Amino acid sequence: MQTSVEFSSADVLEEHLFSEAERKAKENIRVFGDRRVLIEGGGYMKIWLETQPMGGEMYAKRDTEIAMNNVLLFMENANEKGRLPGSIKCEDGKVIPEFNKFQGYCFPIHALNLYYINKDRDYLDFLKRTLAAFDDYLWKYRDSDGDGCLETWCVFDTGEDNTLRFGPDAENYAIGEKAPEGMSILPAASMDFMSYSYSTRDVLSRIAAIEGNEEVEKLWRTKAEDVKCKMRNYLWDNERSAFFDRDKNHNVLPTLAHNTLRCMYWGSIGKKDADAFVRKHLLNPEEFWTKMPLPSIAVNDPLFRNVTENAWSGQSEALTYQRAIRALENYGYDYLVPVLGRKLMTAIGMDGVFVQQYDPFTMKPSLAGEQDSYGPAILSVLEYIAHSHGVYIEQDRIYWCNAEGSSSDYTQHWGDRSCRIVRSGDKAECFINDKKLFSLPIHSKAITDLDGNIIKLIYL
């Protein structure tokens, strides 16, 4: 399917960053074997499980072939035990999967969303088998102490490079299926790993629903809820209103990390608990709602470090901004998405340099003289514009967004369908193939079917 986006705006910064992001995203296109893919960029020449399936799906707005390759390469290179590679590199034209860390897991929902491009049942079946094998791998090998909670075994398993919360002796890599020994904290019962399983089972339930298999749908839904229940009982602190991992001796790791927001991205937290976390922590200026929001660790936590190098113990990460869109929209906080988008674009500024992380107190980009074209920052800017002043398609729904801002004109070309939203003053006019559908008031998002019939209105 041919896709592309057109955008113009009276907001000079927004239009400039849109143009720069589109240009620099193309610089991150590489050929792995015979496949065009979108690498992470910014000096990272591989595709990582924590970024590139998500980034690929976001880039489907511009290139569906690349989007699919960014997912299929992971599926096709799973090992015989069902484990997906944490990263994939290409050397001398040869595709090389790497299994020395999990490196996050932003995969299942994005892989499912790509099914809706052409509704290929062979692809859906492949995805189903891949996810089932991966979930089986997790529960076979990553609960080494049998306490019913999946474990992280190394720093890179959750993609929290150079974090302090796993102790000074934590290894970066973990190879094989035997739990490591000799570290002070790891293996640790992990909210991230439990969420890996929850999101996998959630999507398997959705696939069964697509296939019309109610019994299997219910089975995977029950299995997903079992994971969520264990997380709540074992890792949730009701007084502190956040999830906390446990060390190898089952002691609570007290660091207030942003990872509960990650759980919102995966959908592995209940609505009531998510509301408590957002109210008490996420929107707290003394913790996560700093001048540049979303530091990796609350700024008043003893382990917070405001260092400019790649480190998930402090500064606000572009990858967190990328994940935050789905995290917030999953729980009805759509109105915060334009706010964060503006923060990110202001931090990047007219210089248009896309880096990995930002000072939470000054908003200054880190290592701007040494790094540029970091994919999560690029794709975040494009995605925040779409979710604030544009239109985007997910599964069989179209989302029309009219957050506060300057006059603008945004068109998503999606196969034989062109969806256009023209903003002027407080209203936005919405069109499909030049046929006007409706006017959308300011501070609102409309969800429609593919023909433009309104299903729901959301406050922005």
C-alpha positions as a Python dict, from the first residue, in 0.01 Angstrom:
ca = {
    (1, 'M'): (0, 0, 0),
    (2, 'Q'): (130, 345, -93),
    (3, 'T'): (124, 596, 193),
    (4, 'S'): (248, 949, 255),
    (5, 'V'): (182, 1254, 468),
    (6, 'E'): (148, 1622, 379),
    (7, 'F'): (158, 1893, 644),
    (8, 'S'): (178, 2270, 658),
    (9, 'S'): (131, 2498, 956),
    (10, 'A'): (137, 2863, 1055),
    (11, 'D'): (343, 2744, 1352),
    (12, 'V'): (695, 2795, 1217),
    (13, 'L'): (860, 2557, 1466),
    (14, 'E'): (612, 2278, 1409),
    (15, 'E'): (632, 2298, 1030),
    (16, 'H'): (1012, 2318, 1038),
    (17, 'L'): (1051, 2017, 1266),
    (18, 'F'): (804, 1817, 1060),
    (19, 'S'): (1012, 1881, 749),
    (20, 'E'): (1342, 1806, 923),
    (21, 'A'): (1205, 1491, 1084),
    (22, 'E'): (1077, 1358, 752),
    (23, 'R'): (1412, 1431, 588),
    (24, 'K'): (1624, 1279, 863),
    (25, 'A'): (1403, 973, 899),
    (26, 'K'): (1488, 885, 539),
    (27, 'E'): (1857, 898, 633),
    (28, 'N'): (1792, 609, 874),
    (29, 'I'): (1670, 376, 599),
    (30, 'R'): (1914, 90, 539),
    (31, 'V'): (1914, -243, 356),
    (32, 'F'): (1947, -553, 575),
    (33, 'G'): (2004, -844, 340),
    (34, 'D'): (1745, -770, 74),
    (35, 'R'): (1511, -576, 308),
    (36, 'R'): (1471, -203, 350),
    (37, 'V'): (1446, -123, 721),
    (38, 'L'): (1445, 181, 946),
    (39, 'I'): (1734, 161, 1191),
    (40, 'E'): (1732, 338, 1526),
    (41, 'G'): (1976, 605, 1409),
    (42, 'G'): (2168, 860, 1610),
    (43, 'G'): (2473, 637, 1595),
    (44, 'Y'): (2278, 315, 1656),
    (45, 'M'): (2305, 114, 1336),
    (46, 'K'): (2094, -188, 1432),
    (47, 'I'): (1725, -250, 1475),
    (48, 'W'): (1628, -310, 1839),
    (49, 'L'): (1322, -493, 1971),
    (50, 'E'): (1248, -202, 2207),
    (51, 'T'): (1223, 59, 1931),
    (52, 'Q'): (1203, -60, 1574),
    (53, 'P'): (877, -258, 1552),
    (54, 'M'): (709, 41, 1718),
    (55, 'G'): (905, 286, 1504),
    (56, 'G'): (834, 83, 1194),
    (57, 'E'): (460, 90, 1255),
    (58, 'M'): (474, 467, 1307),
    (59, 'Y'): (663, 495, 978),
    (60, 'A'): (390, 300, 800),
    (61, 'K'): (227, 639, 751),
    (62, 'R'): (503, 693, 496),
    (63, 'D'): (624, 347, 393),
    (64, 'T'): (438, 25, 471),
    (65, 'E'): (710, -199, 324),
    (66, 'I'): (965, -70, 575),
    (67, 'A'): (711, -97, 854),
    (68, 'M'): (649, -463, 777),
    (69, 'N'): (1019, -543, 743),
    (70, 'N'): (1088, -389, 1085),
    (71, 'V'): (852, -649, 1231),
    (72, 'L'): (911, -949, 1006),
    (73, 'L'): (1287, -953, 1059),
    (74, 'F'): (1233, -1017, 1429),
    (75, 'M'): (971, -1283, 1365),
    (76, 'E'): (1180, -1462, 1104),
    (77, 'N'): (1490, -1462, 1324),
    (78, 'A'): (1336, -1602, 1643),
    (79, 'N'): (1546, -1894, 1768),
    (80, 'E'): (1436, -2255, 1800),
    (81, 'K'): (1322, -2196, 2159),
    (82, 'G'): (1086, -1916, 2054),
    (83, 'R'): (1294, -1624, 2178),
    (84, 'L'): (1295, -1309, 1965),
    (85, 'P'): (1631, -1138, 1913),
    (86, 'G'): (1690, -829, 2124),
    (87, 'S'): (1861, -665, 1830),
    (88, 'I'): (1954, -740, 1471),
    (89, 'K'): (2257, -611, 1287),
    (90, 'C'): (2374, -638, 929),
    (91, 'E'): (2738, -699, 839),
    (92, 'D'): (2859, -745, 483),
    (93, 'G'): (2498, -788, 374),
    (94, 'K'): (2435, -1067, 626),
    (95, 'V'): (2152, -1034, 878),
    (96, 'I'): (2273, -1133, 1226),
    (97, 'P'): (2024, -1172, 1514),
    (98, 'E'): (2154, -1112, 1867),
    (99, 'F'): (2024, -1298, 2173),
    (100, 'N'): (2242, -1149, 2447),
    (101, 'K'): (1964, -930, 2590),
    (102, 'F'): (1592, -870, 2542),
    (103, 'Q'): (1633, -493, 2507),
    (104, 'G'): (1274, -405, 2582),
    (105, 'Y'): (972, -534, 2394),
    (106, 'C'): (769, -283, 2195),
    (107, 'F'): (637, -543, 1957),
    (108, 'P'): (299, -722, 1985),
    (109, 'I'): (44, -442, 1934),
    (110, 'H'): (248, -284, 1655),
    (111, 'A'): (281, -615, 1474),
    (112, 'L'): (-95, -664, 1506),
    (113, 'N'): (-172, -315, 1377),
    (114, 'L'): (23, -390, 1061),
    (115, 'Y'): (-208, -684, 990),
    (116, 'Y'): (-485, -432, 914),
    (117, 'I'): (-294, -289, 619),
    (118, 'N'): (-394, -580, 395),
    (119, 'K'): (-547, -834, 640),
    (120, 'D'): (-319, -1115, 528),
    (121, 'R'): (-425, -1425, 725),
    (122, 'D'): (-91, -1596, 663),
    (123, 'Y'): (83, -1306, 834),
    (124, 'L'): (-168, -1320, 1120),
    (125, 'D'): (-104, -1691, 1166),
    (126, 'F'): (272, -1634, 1163),
    (127, 'L'): (232, -1362, 1426),
    (128, 'K'): (13, -1589, 1639),
    (129, 'R'): (268, -1869, 1634),
    (130, 'T'): (555, -1629, 1705),
    (131, 'L'): (383, -1473, 2005),
    (132, 'A'): (272, -1804, 2154),
    (133, 'A'): (625, -1942, 2129),
    (134, 'F'): (772, -1627, 2283),
    (135, 'D'): (532, -1636, 2578),
    (136, 'D'): (614, -2002, 2632),
    (137, 'Y'): (985, -1913, 2633),
    (138, 'L'): (935, -1644, 2897),
    (139, 'W'): (756, -1874, 3139),
    (140, 'K'): (986, -2168, 3076),
    (141, 'Y'): (1310, -1980, 3142),
    (142, 'R'): (1253, -1643, 3308),
    (143, 'D'): (1098, -1744, 3639),
    (144, 'S'): (1410, -1909, 3775),
    (145, 'D'): (1300, -1904, 4142),
    (146, 'G'): (945, -2021, 4069),
    (147, 'D'): (772, -1731, 4247),
    (148, 'G'): (536, -1673, 3954),
    (149, 'C'): (700, -1345, 3851),
    (150, 'L'): (918, -1311, 3542),
    (151, 'E'): (1272, -1181, 3585),
    (152, 'T'): (1516, -941, 3425),
    (153, 'W'): (1870, -1080, 3427),
    (154, 'C'): (2080, -791, 3294),
    (155, 'V'): (2071, -416, 3241),
    (156, 'F'): (1997, -439, 2870),
    (157, 'D'): (1705, -679, 2921),
    (158, 'T'): (1479, -378, 2983),
    (159, 'G'): (1683, -131, 2777),
    (160, 'E'): (1769, 83, 3079),
    (161, 'D'): (2128, 148, 2978),
    (162, 'N'): (2358, 255, 3264),
    (163, 'T'): (2076, 264, 3517),
    (164, 'L'): (2181, 253, 3882),
    (165, 'R'): (1872, 77, 4006),
    (166, 'F'): (2008, -273, 3939),
    (167, 'G'): (2322, -217, 4144),
    (168, 'P'): (2687, -143, 4059),
    (169, 'D'): (2766, -506, 3973),
    (170, 'A'): (2482, -562, 3725),
    (171, 'E'): (2598, -707, 3394),
    (172, 'N'): (2486, -548, 3068),
    (173, 'Y'): (2429, -880, 2891),
    (174, 'A'): (2286, -1221, 2978),
    (175, 'I'): (2340, -1511, 2740),
    (176, 'G'): (2155, -1840, 2752),
    (177, 'E'): (1879, -1980, 2967),
    (178, 'K'): (2054, -2022, 3303),
    (179, 'A'): (1993, -1745, 3557),
    (180, 'P'): (2311, -1547, 3632),
    (181, 'E'): (2474, -1567, 3972),
    (182, 'G'): (2692, -1342, 4184),
    (183, 'M'): (2517, -1008, 4139),
    (184, 'S'): (2373, -820, 4434),
    (185, 'I'): (2027, -751, 4287),
    (186, 'L'): (1975, -948, 3967),
    (187, 'P'): (1787, -1161, 3873),
    (188, 'A'): (1501, -931, 3970),
    (189, 'A'): (1126, -983, 3956),
    (190, 'S'): (1033, -736, 3685),
    (191, 'M'): (730, -524, 3600),
    (192, 'D'): (871, -496, 3248),
    (193, 'F'): (902, -870, 3191),
    (194, 'M'): (559, -937, 3335),
    (195, 'S'): (432, -673, 3093),
    (196, 'Y'): (610, -849, 2805),
    (197, 'S'): (395, -1153, 2879),
    (198, 'Y'): (78, -952, 2941),
    (199, 'S'): (103, -767, 2609),
    (200, 'T'): (181, -1090, 2426),
    (201, 'R'): (-122, -1266, 2572),
    (202, 'D'): (-342, -960, 2517),
    (203, 'V'): (-260, -957, 2146),
    (204, 'L'): (-304, -1335, 2121),
    (205, 'S'): (-653, -1286, 2261),
    (206, 'R'): (-720, -1016, 2001),
    (207, 'I'): (-597, -1242, 1723),
    (208, 'A'): (-832, -1518, 1838),
    (209, 'A'): (-1117, -1265, 1828),
    (210, 'I'): (-1027, -1175, 1469),
    (211, 'E'): (-1032, -1545, 1383),
    (212, 'G'): (-1369, -1585, 1551),
    (213, 'N'): (-1243, -1838, 1804),
    (214, 'E'): (-1421, -1736, 2125),
    (215, 'E'): (-1281, -2021, 2332),
    (216, 'V'): (-919, -1936, 2250),
    (217, 'E'): (-991, -1566, 2288),
    (218, 'K'): (-1120, -1627, 2640),
    (219, 'L'): (-827, -1854, 2723),
    (220, 'W'): (-564, -1594, 2631),
    (221, 'R'): (-764, -1317, 2798),
    (222, 'T'): (-771, -1518, 3119),
    (223, 'K'): (-398, -1585, 3093),
    (224, 'A'): (-332, -1212, 3038),
    (225, 'E'): (-542, -1118, 3339),
    (226, 'D'): (-356, -1374, 3550),
    (227, 'V'): (-33, -1190, 3473),
    (228, 'K'): (-189, -853, 3555),
    (229, 'C'): (-323, -990, 3884),
    (230, 'K'): (18, -1130, 3984),
    (231, 'M'): (182, -796, 3901),
    (232, 'R'): (-70, -611, 4116),
    (233, 'N'): (-33, -846, 4411),
    (234, 'Y'): (343, -882, 4400),
    (235, 'L'): (490, -561, 4254),
    (236, 'W'): (234, -286, 4323),
    (237, 'D'): (274, -64, 4630),
    (238, 'N'): (-69, 67, 4721),
    (239, 'E'): (65, 340, 4948),
    (240, 'R'): (321, 467, 4698),
    (241, 'S'): (89, 417, 4396),
    (242, 'A'): (352, 266, 4168),
    (243, 'F'): (507, -63, 4064),
    (244, 'F'): (842, -165, 4212),
    (245, 'D'): (1063, -456, 4109),
    (246, 'R'): (1199, -705, 4366),
    (247, 'D'): (1560, -819, 4395),
    (248, 'K'): (1684, -1179, 4387),
    (249, 'N'): (1599, -1211, 4758),
    (250, 'H'): (1244, -1082, 4696),
    (251, 'N'): (1315, -747, 4862),
    (252, 'V'): (1140, -445, 4710),
    (253, 'L'): (1364, -218, 4501),
    (254, 'P'): (1253, 125, 4628),
    (255, 'T'): (1363, 343, 4333),
    (256, 'L'): (1072, 540, 4187),
    (257, 'A'): (1136, 479, 3818),
    (258, 'H'): (925, 583, 3521),
    (259, 'N'): (857, 217, 3441),
    (260, 'T'): (499, 229, 3567),
    (261, 'L'): (439, 455, 3265),
    (262, 'R'): (582, 174, 3052),
    (263, 'C'): (324, -58, 3205),
    (264, 'M'): (59, 188, 3087),
    (265, 'Y'): (206, 155, 2737),
    (266, 'W'): (170, -226, 2757),
    (267, 'G'): (-173, -201, 2922),
    (268, 'S'): (-65, -419, 3213),
    (269, 'I'): (-192, -186, 3487),
    (270, 'G'): (-553, -134, 3594),
    (271, 'K'): (-726, 197, 3527),
    (272, 'K'): (-761, 289, 3895),
    (273, 'D'): (-393, 229, 3960),
    (274, 'A'): (-288, 414, 3645),
    (275, 'D'): (-495, 713, 3756),
    (276, 'A'): (-326, 705, 4097),
    (277, 'F'): (21, 692, 3939),
    (278, 'V'): (-54, 979, 3701),
    (279, 'R'): (-207, 1194, 3973),
    (280, 'K'): (51, 1128, 4243),
    (281, 'H'): (370, 1092, 4041),
    (282, 'L'): (355, 1159, 3668),
    (283, 'L'): (205, 1508, 3704),
    (284, 'N'): (411, 1589, 4013),
    (285, 'P'): (668, 1863, 3930),
    (286, 'E'): (890, 1733, 4211),
    (287, 'E'): (910, 1391, 4045),
    (288, 'F'): (826, 1338, 3676),
    (289, 'W'): (647, 1654, 3554),
    (290, 'T'): (962, 1864, 3542),
    (291, 'K'): (1023, 2151, 3299),
    (292, 'M'): (1109, 1879, 3048),
    (293, 'P'): (881, 1602, 3176),
    (294, 'L'): (941, 1228, 3202),
    (295, 'P'): (1287, 1175, 3353),
    (296, 'S'): (1374, 806, 3380),
    (297, 'I'): (1386, 823, 3760),
    (298, 'A'): (1194, 1073, 3972),
    (299, 'V'): (1418, 1376, 4021),
    (300, 'N'): (1373, 1361, 4400),
    (301, 'D'): (1478, 996, 4418),
    (302, 'P'): (1820, 918, 4570),
    (303, 'L'): (1931, 735, 4255),
    (304, 'F'): (1850, 1020, 4014),
    (305, 'R'): (2155, 1142, 3822),
    (306, 'N'): (2140, 1430, 3574),
    (307, 'V'): (2417, 1313, 3340),
    (308, 'T'): (2430, 1391, 2970),
    (309, 'E'): (2560, 1051, 2857),
    (310, 'N'): (2324, 768, 2764),
    (311, 'A'): (2184, 678, 3107),
    (312, 'W'): (1841, 572, 3227),
    (313, 'S'): (1900, 702, 3579),
    (314, 'G'): (1810, 1059, 3503),
    (315, 'Q'): (1740, 1263, 3196),
    (316, 'S'): (1422, 1259, 2989),
    (317, 'E'): (1451, 1010, 2705),
    (318, 'A'): (1310, 1052, 2354),
    (319, 'L'): (1215, 684, 2364),
    (320, 'T'): (1000, 751, 2671),
    (321, 'Y'): (824, 1027, 2476),
    (322, 'Q'): (766, 781, 2192),
    (323, 'R'): (611, 520, 2423),
    (324, 'A'): (418, 780, 2625),
    (325, 'I'): (172, 847, 2342),
    (326, 'R'): (18, 500, 2358),
    (327, 'A'): (62, 485, 2737),
    (328, 'L'): (-146, 797, 2793),
    (329, 'E'): (-408, 726, 2529),
    (330, 'N'): (-459, 374, 2667),
    (331, 'Y'): (-592, 529, 2988),
    (332, 'G'): (-783, 833, 2865),
    (333, 'Y'): (-508, 1093, 2902),
    (334, 'D'): (-520, 1199, 2539),
    (335, 'Y'): (-517, 1565, 2645),
    (336, 'L'): (-162, 1529, 2779),
    (337, 'V'): (-26, 1412, 2443),
    (338, 'P'): (-26, 1758, 2277),
    (339, 'V'): (133, 1903, 2592),
    (340, 'L'): (422, 1657, 2580),
    (341, 'G'): (456, 1700, 2205),
    (342, 'R'): (499, 2074, 2246),
    (343, 'K'): (754, 2021, 2522),
    (344, 'L'): (958, 1793, 2296),
    (345, 'M'): (946, 2027, 1999),
    (346, 'T'): (1039, 2326, 2215),
    (347, 'A'): (1336, 2134, 2353),
    (348, 'I'): (1455, 2040, 2004),
    (349, 'G'): (1403, 2394, 1877),
    (350, 'M'): (1478, 2544, 1539),
    (351, 'D'): (1822, 2379, 1534),
    (352, 'G'): (1636, 2061, 1446),
    (353, 'V'): (1891, 1830, 1608),
    (354, 'F'): (1730, 1503, 1720),
    (355, 'V'): (1908, 1353, 2020),
    (356, 'Q'): (1845, 1074, 2266),
    (357, 'Q'): (1784, 1263, 2590),
    (358, 'Y'): (1715, 1604, 2744),
    (359, 'D'): (1792, 1783, 3071),
    (360, 'P'): (1471, 1769, 3279),
    (361, 'F'): (1540, 2108, 3442),
    (362, 'T'): (1664, 2317, 3147),
    (363, 'M'): (1519, 2123, 2848),
    (364, 'K'): (1863, 2136, 2690),
    (365, 'P'): (1931, 1852, 2443),
    (366, 'S'): (2224, 1638, 2555),
    (367, 'L'): (2520, 1576, 2326),
    (368, 'A'): (2362, 1787, 2052),
    (369, 'G'): (2705, 1851, 1907),
    (370, 'E'): (2777, 1479, 1886),
    (371, 'Q'): (2443, 1312, 1804),
    (372, 'D'): (2165, 1374, 1554),
    (373, 'S'): (1897, 1179, 1367),
    (374, 'Y'): (1804, 964, 1666),
    (375, 'G'): (1502, 770, 1544),
    (376, 'P'): (1278, 781, 1855),
    (377, 'A'): (1311, 1161, 1866),
    (378, 'I'): (1238, 1193, 1495),
    (379, 'L'): (938, 962, 1499),
    (380, 'S'): (808, 1115, 1822),
    (381, 'V'): (789, 1458, 1661),
    (382, 'L'): (603, 1320, 1360),
    (383, 'E'): (371, 1116, 1579),
    (384, 'Y'): (293, 1399, 1822),
    (385, 'I'): (198, 1623, 1531),
    (386, 'A'): (-34, 1353, 1395),
    (387, 'H'): (-195, 1302, 1738),
    (388, 'S'): (-232, 1676, 1800),
    (389, 'H'): (-304, 1848, 1471),
    (390, 'G'): (-343, 1567, 1223),
    (391, 'V'): (-521, 1248, 1128),
    (392, 'Y'): (-400, 891, 1158),
    (393, 'I'): (-534, 542, 1090),
    (394, 'E'): (-505, 247, 1327),
    (395, 'Q'): (-670, -87, 1257),
    (396, 'D'): (-1016, -4, 1118),
    (397, 'R'): (-1044, 339, 1277),
    (398, 'I'): (-951, 692, 1173),
    (399, 'Y'): (-849, 943, 1441),
    (400, 'W'): (-899, 1316, 1375),
    (401, 'C'): (-719, 1554, 1615),
    (402, 'N'): (-781, 1921, 1685),
    (403, 'A'): (-568, 2026, 1981),
    (404, 'E'): (-503, 2392, 2046),
    (405, 'G'): (-253, 2546, 1807),
    (406, 'S'): (-200, 2746, 1490),
    (407, 'S'): (-381, 2701, 1161),
    (408, 'S'): (-263, 2391, 978),
    (409, 'D'): (-339, 2147, 697),
    (410, 'Y'): (-263, 1775, 742),
    (411, 'T'): (-332, 1494, 495),
    (412, 'Q'): (-270, 1121, 539),
    (413, 'H'): (-265, 938, 208),
    (414, 'W'): (-343, 570, 280),
    (415, 'G'): (-383, 362, -33),
    (416, 'D'): (-686, 491, -223),
    (417, 'R'): (-803, 695, 79),
    (418, 'S'): (-687, 1050, 156),
    (419, 'C'): (-783, 1180, 500),
    (420, 'R'): (-742, 1555, 544),
    (421, 'I'): (-794, 1784, 842),
    (422, 'V'): (-777, 2162, 787),
    (423, 'R'): (-754, 2371, 1103),
    (424, 'S'): (-847, 2741, 1113),
    (425, 'G'): (-942, 2933, 1424),
    (426, 'D'): (-1112, 2703, 1672),
    (427, 'K'): (-1249, 2457, 1420),
    (428, 'A'): (-1113, 2189, 1193),
    (429, 'E'): (-1278, 2064, 874),
    (430, 'C'): (-1241, 1691, 809),
    (431, 'F'): (-1241, 1530, 463),
    (432, 'I'): (-1204, 1190, 301),
    (433, 'N'): (-1110, 1208, -68),
    (434, 'D'): (-1212, 1577, -74),
    (435, 'K'): (-1559, 1501, 60),
    (436, 'K'): (-1630, 1701, 373),
    (437, 'L'): (-1741, 1487, 666),
    (438, 'F'): (-1783, 1720, 963),
    (439, 'S'): (-1638, 2011, 1158),
    (440, 'L'): (-1441, 1927, 1469),
    (441, 'P'): (-1431, 2175, 1760),
    (442, 'I'): (-1106, 2270, 1929),
    (443, 'H'): (-976, 2050, 2211),
    (444, 'S'): (-1130, 1736, 2063),
    (445, 'K'): (-1045, 1413, 1886),
    (446, 'A'): (-1298, 1225, 1674),
    (447, 'I'): (-1275, 851, 1618),
    (448, 'T'): (-1454, 734, 1304),
    (449, 'D'): (-1486, 421, 1096),
    (450, 'L'): (-1304, 407, 763),
    (451, 'D'): (-1595, 584, 594),
    (452, 'G'): (-1580, 876, 837),
    (453, 'N'): (-1881, 794, 1053),
    (454, 'I'): (-1821, 924, 1404),
    (455, 'I'): (-1793, 657, 1673),
    (456, 'K'): (-1657, 858, 1965),
    (457, 'L'): (-1541, 1207, 2064),
    (458, 'I'): (-1250, 1258, 2306),
    (459, 'Y'): (-1139, 1574, 2488),
    (460, 'L'): (-791, 1706, 2406),
}
